[in-house]
Amino acid sequence: MTSSPVLSFTPSGTDIERYRRLRRLAADLNNKIVQTVPNQAMDDVGKAIGILQRGTLVFHAEDETSVLMDCCLYDWIEGGKNLVEKYAESHPLLAGTEERELLEAFRLAKYRILVPLSRVEGAGVYFTDLFTREELFVMDLGMSQNALNIAYATRTIPLGLFWMTGGAGLPIAADGIRKAGARLHEQDLLHDGNFTDPHRAALTIVRTLLEKGASEHVKYQDLPPQGFGSTRPPAQRQNLPVNTPSRNSACPCGSGKRYKRCCGR
């Protein structure tokens, strides 16, 4: 390896246990913030990422709901703030707690296209940010078992010496990278490796990858389906028409039940 401070970081058992603990807390915190998502946010973001058609959210793959909600939390801006920032202001947490640490980390989240460098099985992957060339270690037990020829577009959340993923990671192939990069340049959203408008840039990348069918291969982090990376729209949107999922898959209404036991009855 090189002398890079990031690449010289080796996750310990203590780091992995801390990650597991924070991941569980993050799932709970994320679900609380989701409850604040207004209908307007889903419509605006749905239009931006190309899944709002004639006033209706149409999901071409079940897991596009996860992508939609992640973008609603971080990239829908009202009054100069996203929903994570608004939640932090309206729900002050006690200083020194891990919940407060997580909420502050959420506010520093960055959407990236990550290119793998090497992995630590059972812990995570060393990545480089495609555009900024920043090197980072992403703690993700699922990714640590994957091949190193897969790049991801995903939200990253800083936790000190390492990062964790947020939302649903979209696998991205070379043609998707080229297309996303071209669109970012066309819209003047990328300058010297940095996003001029991080929120618009994230939505542009997501739209490009959804058009390429990336949601059919969504990569979740290592939590059960109800965890941080698989958020579903709030209950008030459960009457939205979507493409019919399989009978044994999770119901897209967000109930947590199987489709055949819920809206598919």
Secondary structure as UniProt FT lines:
FT   TURN            5..8
FT   HELIX           13..34
FT   TURN            35..36
FT   HELIX           39..48
FT   TURN            49..50
FT   STRAND          52..53
FT   TURN            54..55
FT   STRAND          56..57
FT   TURN            62..63
FT   HELIX           64..75
FT   TURN            79..80
FT   HELIX           83..90
FT   TURN            95..96
FT   HELIX           98..107
FT   STRAND          110..120
FT   TURN            121..123
FT   STRAND          124..129
FT   TURN            130..132
FT   STRAND          135..139
FT   TURN            141..142
FT   HELIX           143..145
FT   TURN            148..149
FT   STRAND          151..159
FT   TURN            160..161
FT   STRAND          162..172
FT   HELIX           174..186
FT   TURN            187..188
FT   STRAND          190..191
FT   TURN            192..193
FT   STRAND          194..195
FT   HELIX           198..211
FT   TURN            212..213
FT   HELIX           214..217
FT   TURN            225..226
FT   HELIX           228..230
FT   HELIX           235..237
FT   TURN            238..239
FT   TURN            247..248
FT   TURN            252..253
FT   HELIX           259..261
FT   TURN            262..264
//
